[in-house]
Amino acid sequence: MNNENLKNKYSGKFIVLDGPDGCGKTTQVKLLAQWLNEQGVSTECFRDPGDTAIGEKIRQILLNPEHIAMSTAAEVLLYMAARAQLWEEKIAPALTQKKCAILDRWLSSTCAYQGYAGGFGINQVIQLATDSLKMPWPDLTIILDVDLETSANRLQDKPDRMEAKSREYHQKVREGFLKLARRQKNFLVVDATGDIETVQKKILQLISEVGFT
């Protein structure tokens, strides 16, 4: 596919990379954006929650290990609030300008973490998002799938509040992502247990083949 075709295909598209902690999504978001920019596709990257003044404060609250009393319902609502602000301030303007917006996490995370692993309910999360967000689902979601051992080996820093949850919780998170990918359209799953370059090649191959509907 030549550069002009790529530009036409990805301009104004909303793409999310998501998956369990340690899956490498933050690195792959940067690499994908770099590649698209090199192909002439104007691209912006954002992280969820975060990238707005309000979103960064919510992120600090959510990930602070001291906040062990936080309920799953509170988590859901805080994530959704940060997401709504990010949409209004950053994502919507980028898409209006026909830029490709690439997100490090989005609604799929809340479905897997709080909805499935936390017991809030995937359907309940989706309903809340439908009521709260102008575009709950992106044009494409890529789930980077890793096992618990790989995930643990990649997380070297002191864990945040979500990372510090139990092994059983994180196993359910992985199951939640895979369950969601099977039921939702415009989802792709990539085996992310390999090295950075190998995973990037898989992602680039998939997005070059995908057709947006």
C-alpha positions as CSV (number, residue, x, y, z in Angstrom):
1,M,0.0,0.0,0.0
2,N,1.5,3.4,-1.0
3,N,1.7,6.4,1.2
4,E,-1.3,8.1,-0.3
5,N,-3.5,5.1,0.2
6,L,-2.3,4.8,3.8
7,K,-3.1,8.4,4.4
8,N,-6.6,8.0,3.1
9,K,-7.1,4.8,5.1
10,Y,-5.9,6.1,8.5
11,S,-6.7,9.8,8.5
12,G,-9.4,10.5,11.0
13,K,-9.2,7.0,12.5
14,F,-9.3,6.2,16.2
15,I,-7.1,3.2,17.1
16,V,-6.5,1.7,20.5
17,L,-3.8,-0.6,21.7
18,D,-4.7,-2.4,24.9
19,G,-4.0,-5.4,27.0
20,P,-2.8,-6.7,30.4
21,D,-0.1,-4.9,32.4
22,G,3.3,-5.6,30.9
23,C,2.0,-6.4,27.4
24,G,4.1,-3.6,25.9
25,K,1.3,-1.4,24.6
26,T,2.9,1.9,25.6
27,T,6.0,1.0,23.5
28,Q,4.0,-0.2,20.6
29,V,1.8,2.9,20.6
30,K,4.9,5.0,20.1
31,L,6.3,2.8,17.4
32,L,3.0,2.6,15.5
33,A,2.6,6.4,15.6
34,Q,6.2,6.8,14.4
35,W,5.6,4.4,11.5
36,L,2.4,6.1,10.5
37,N,4.0,9.6,10.6
38,E,6.8,8.3,8.4
39,Q,4.1,7.2,5.9
40,G,2.7,10.7,5.9
41,V,-0.3,10.0,8.2
42,S,-0.6,12.8,10.7
43,T,-0.9,11.0,14.1
44,E,-1.4,11.9,17.8
45,C,-1.0,9.6,20.8
46,F,-2.8,9.8,24.1
47,R,-2.9,7.7,27.2
48,D,-6.0,6.8,29.1
49,P,-6.4,7.9,31.8
50,G,-4.4,11.0,31.5
51,D,-3.1,13.7,29.0
52,T,-5.4,16.4,30.4
53,A,-5.1,18.3,33.6
54,I,-8.2,16.6,35.0
55,G,-7.3,13.2,33.6
56,E,-3.8,13.3,35.2
57,K,-5.2,14.1,38.6
58,I,-7.7,11.2,38.3
59,R,-4.9,8.9,37.2
60,Q,-2.9,9.8,40.3
61,I,-5.9,8.9,42.5
62,L,-6.6,5.6,40.6
63,L,-3.0,4.3,40.7
64,N,-1.9,5.5,44.1
65,P,-1.2,2.3,46.2
66,E,-2.5,4.1,49.3
67,H,-6.0,4.1,48.0
68,I,-6.7,0.4,48.8
69,A,-10.2,1.2,50.0
70,M,-11.4,2.2,46.5
71,S,-14.4,0.2,45.3
72,T,-14.7,-1.2,41.8
73,A,-17.7,1.1,41.1
74,A,-15.6,4.1,42.1
75,E,-12.8,2.9,39.7
76,V,-15.3,2.5,36.8
77,L,-16.7,6.0,37.3
78,L,-13.3,7.7,37.7
79,Y,-11.9,6.0,34.6
80,M,-15.0,7.0,32.7
81,A,-14.7,10.6,33.9
82,A,-11.1,10.9,32.8
83,R,-12.0,9.3,29.4
84,A,-14.8,11.8,28.8
85,Q,-12.5,14.7,29.4
86,L,-9.8,13.2,27.2
87,W,-12.3,12.8,24.4
88,E,-13.5,16.4,24.6
89,E,-10.1,18.0,25.0
90,K,-7.8,15.9,22.8
91,I,-9.3,13.0,20.8
92,A,-12.3,14.7,19.2
93,P,-10.2,17.7,18.0
94,A,-7.6,15.4,16.6
95,L,-10.1,13.4,14.7
96,T,-11.8,16.6,13.4
97,Q,-8.5,17.6,12.0
98,K,-8.3,14.2,10.2
99,K,-5.4,13.0,12.3
100,C,-5.1,9.4,13.4
101,A,-5.6,9.2,17.1
102,I,-3.8,6.3,18.8
103,L,-4.7,5.5,22.4
104,D,-2.8,3.6,25.1
105,R,-5.8,2.0,26.7
106,W,-9.5,2.8,26.4
107,L,-12.9,1.4,27.2
108,S,-11.6,-2.2,26.6
109,S,-9.5,-1.8,29.7
110,T,-12.4,-1.0,32.0
111,C,-14.4,-3.9,30.5
112,A,-11.5,-6.3,31.3
113,Y,-10.3,-5.0,34.6
114,Q,-13.4,-3.6,36.4
115,G,-16.1,-5.2,34.3
116,Y,-14.8,-8.8,34.2
117,A,-12.0,-9.2,36.8
118,G,-13.7,-6.8,39.3
119,G,-17.1,-8.2,38.9
120,F,-18.8,-4.9,37.9
121,G,-20.1,-6.5,34.7
122,I,-18.9,-6.0,31.1
123,N,-22.4,-5.1,29.9
124,Q,-22.8,-2.6,32.7
125,V,-19.5,-0.9,31.8
126,I,-20.5,-0.7,28.1
127,Q,-23.9,0.8,29.1
128,L,-22.2,3.4,31.2
129,A,-19.7,4.2,28.4
130,T,-22.6,4.5,25.9
131,D,-24.3,7.0,28.1
132,S,-21.0,8.9,28.8
133,L,-18.9,8.9,25.6
134,K,-19.7,10.2,22.2
135,M,-17.6,7.4,20.7
136,P,-17.3,4.4,23.1
137,W,-15.7,2.1,20.6
138,P,-12.7,3.1,18.4
139,D,-12.4,2.2,14.7
140,L,-9.9,-0.6,15.7
141,T,-8.8,-2.1,19.0
142,I,-5.6,-4.2,19.1
143,I,-5.3,-6.4,22.2
144,L,-1.7,-7.3,23.0
145,D,-2.0,-10.7,24.8
146,V,0.6,-11.9,27.2
147,D,0.7,-14.6,29.9
148,L,1.1,-13.8,33.6
149,E,4.8,-14.9,33.7
150,T,5.7,-12.6,30.8
151,S,3.8,-9.7,32.3
152,A,5.4,-10.1,35.7
153,N,8.9,-10.3,34.2
154,R,8.3,-7.0,32.3
155,L,7.1,-5.1,35.3
156,Q,10.3,-4.1,37.1
157,D,9.2,-0.9,38.9
158,K,7.3,-0.7,42.1
159,P,3.7,-1.7,41.2
160,D,0.9,0.8,41.1
161,R,-2.4,0.1,42.8
162,M,-3.8,-1.8,39.8
163,E,-0.6,-3.7,39.1
164,A,-0.5,-4.8,42.7
165,K,-3.8,-6.6,42.6
166,S,-3.7,-10.4,43.0
167,R,-2.5,-13.0,40.5
168,E,-6.0,-14.3,40.3
169,Y,-7.3,-10.8,39.4
170,H,-4.8,-10.4,36.6
171,Q,-5.5,-13.8,35.2
172,K,-9.2,-12.8,35.0
173,V,-8.1,-9.5,33.3
174,R,-6.4,-11.5,30.6
175,E,-9.5,-13.6,30.2
176,G,-11.7,-10.5,30.1
177,F,-9.7,-9.0,27.2
178,L,-9.9,-12.2,25.2
179,K,-13.6,-12.6,25.9
180,L,-14.2,-9.0,24.8
181,A,-12.2,-9.5,21.6
182,R,-14.4,-12.5,20.7
183,R,-17.7,-10.6,21.2
184,Q,-16.9,-7.1,19.8
185,K,-16.3,-6.2,16.2
186,N,-13.2,-4.4,15.0
187,F,-11.0,-6.2,17.6
188,L,-7.7,-8.0,16.8
189,V,-5.5,-10.0,19.1
190,V,-1.8,-10.1,18.8
191,D,0.5,-12.5,20.6
192,A,2.8,-10.0,22.4
193,T,5.1,-12.4,24.2
194,G,7.9,-11.9,21.6
195,D,10.5,-9.1,21.5
196,I,9.6,-5.5,20.6
197,E,10.5,-5.8,16.9
198,T,8.6,-9.1,16.4
199,V,5.4,-7.7,18.0
200,Q,5.7,-4.5,16.0
201,K,5.9,-6.5,12.7
202,K,2.8,-8.4,13.7
203,I,0.9,-5.2,14.4
204,L,2.0,-3.5,11.1
205,Q,1.0,-6.6,9.2
206,L,-2.5,-6.7,10.8
207,I,-3.3,-3.0,10.3
208,S,-2.2,-3.1,6.7
209,E,-4.7,-5.9,6.1
210,V,-7.6,-4.5,8.2
211,G,-10.6,-3.0,6.5
212,F,-12.5,-0.4,8.4
213,T,-16.3,-0.8,8.6
